[in-house]
Amino acid sequence: MADPLSRIMAPQTFQELFSQWALFPDAALCAGGTGFMYGQGSRVPEFPQSIILLDKIEELKKISRTERYLEIGAAVKLSQLIRIGKIVPEALRMSLSLAADVQVRNQASIAGNICLASPGRIPDAVVPMIALDAQYELRTAQSSRWVSAARFSSAAPQELLTRIRIPLEVWSFTHYQKFGSSAIGIAGSGGSALFMMKNEKNILANLRIVCAGKSIFRDKSSEAMLLGKRLPLLPKDSEAFADRWKNYLSGTDSSADGLGEDAQGELAKVQIINFVRTVLRHISD
Ligand SMILES: Cc1cc2nc3c(=O)[nH]c(=O)nc-3n(C[C@H](O)[C@H](O)[C@H](O)COP(=O)(O)OP(=O)(O)OC[C@H]3O[C@@H](n4cnc5c(N)ncnc54)[C@H](O)[C@@H]3O)c2cc1C
């Protein structure tokens, strides 16, 4: 149960937020609050002692679009991004639709998902954000910086993720799959995999495969080997690509990549290879 001395702050501006945070540096940011409940077995979940609610800051709830980018405020709910339709890239909509359940998605925010600290587990929005080359804006009281989704691991102390910028590219085909023993579970108790490709006049103009087990897997050199190939792919090119992925995964150092030499890690590798073979079937002779 919440400590009677707990403090809940609800700033309306960034300035208010950072001055409250300076007074209570241990306070945790809380967007939807579902991340705090995740994995807690007790009937009454425990929350940090001091909380800064983000839902009064209008700036964090905005979604805007330019010719080149979609910008999403940190506190935008997962369900809103799913509902909004085609301006949100299909890869992101697909992954969010499979995150948690509808009640959680109505409550949970996109930045809460990205910033969820859950060791060995990759939250669902992370894979599409990396594949889509998203950038995150992070602010402190004094400064702001942009960091690519591929390089982001966590916000620094007293740092707020404010918005997400996603380049608006047209992808001809997107396929996303979440693995795992339970439908409601973060990738990591299983994993997830995403394939996106761009077909320009039957030439494979761009492709990306990003997968998550307990960590992220992306082999840019295998992507490069298919670029410029005519579609549908020849069986020999598909086979060479699948073999490359197999070698890449088997060559990953389990201590560094976090998959571990356990049954779960091995299963994730098999699922990723099966996923690669499935998407190749879609684009091969
Ligand atoms: C039953 C259940 C099932 C779930 N299933 C899934 C699932 O399938 N896939 C999945 O990915 N997740 C799952 N989760 C975890 C969680 O619901 C999601 O990750 C959700 O998106 C978190 O968003 P939130 O707004 O509720 O985050 P919060 O709980 O508010 O915050 C999560 C963390 O992010 C930090 N944070 C929040 N906003 C910011 C910000 N703007 N800047 C910096 N740090 C910030 C918080 O301080 C906290 O550490 C599940 C949770 C529950 C309870």
The ligand as a Gaussian input file, in Angstrom:
#p B3LYP/6-31G(d) Opt

LIG

0 1
 C       -1.051000      -6.544000     -17.219000
 C        0.083000      -5.849000     -17.919000
 C        0.511000      -6.328000     -19.142000
 C        1.548000      -5.693000     -19.826000
 N        1.920000      -6.187000     -21.037000
 C        2.861000      -5.535000     -21.753000
 C        3.201000      -5.977000     -23.066000
 O        2.643000      -6.925000     -23.607000
 N        4.166000      -5.304000     -23.733000
 C        4.798000      -4.224000     -23.192000
 O        5.660000      -3.657000     -23.857000
 N        4.500000      -3.793000     -21.938000
 C        3.556000      -4.414000     -21.208000
 N        3.241000      -3.978000     -19.938000
 C        4.043000      -2.924000     -19.325000
 C        3.453000      -1.503000     -19.450000
 O        2.079000      -1.516000     -19.354000
 C        3.786000      -0.847000     -20.782000
 O        5.171000      -0.936000     -21.049000
 C        3.320000       0.613000     -20.846000
 O        3.485000       1.125000     -22.147000
 C        3.997000       1.544000     -19.861000
 O        3.453000       2.852000     -20.082000
 P        2.949000       3.757000     -18.874000
 O        2.558000       5.072000     -19.442000
 O        1.931000       3.071000     -18.070000
 O        4.324000       3.895000     -18.093000
 P        4.543000       4.277000     -16.562000
 O        4.220000       3.105000     -15.718000
 O        3.928000       5.568000     -16.243000
 O        6.143000       4.452000     -16.609000
 C        6.997000       3.363000     -16.930000
 C        8.443000       3.825000     -16.694000
 O        8.783000       4.833000     -17.634000
 C        9.146000       6.056000     -16.978000
 N        8.577000       7.133000     -17.778000
 C        7.276000       7.313000     -18.121000
 N        7.152000       8.377000     -18.921000
 C        8.408000       8.889000     -19.091000
 C        8.934000       9.989000     -19.831000
 N        8.161000      10.791000     -20.555000
 N       10.271000      10.231000     -19.789000
 C       11.102000       9.423000     -19.050000
 N       10.663000       8.352000     -18.336000
 C        9.332000       8.099000     -18.353000
 C        8.540000       5.944000     -15.575000
 O        9.229000       6.705000     -14.612000
 C        8.651000       4.449000     -15.318000
 O        9.961000       4.130000     -14.904000
 C        2.182000      -4.566000     -19.240000
 C        1.738000      -4.073000     -18.007000
 C        0.691000      -4.708000     -17.344000
 C        0.213000      -4.139000     -16.028000

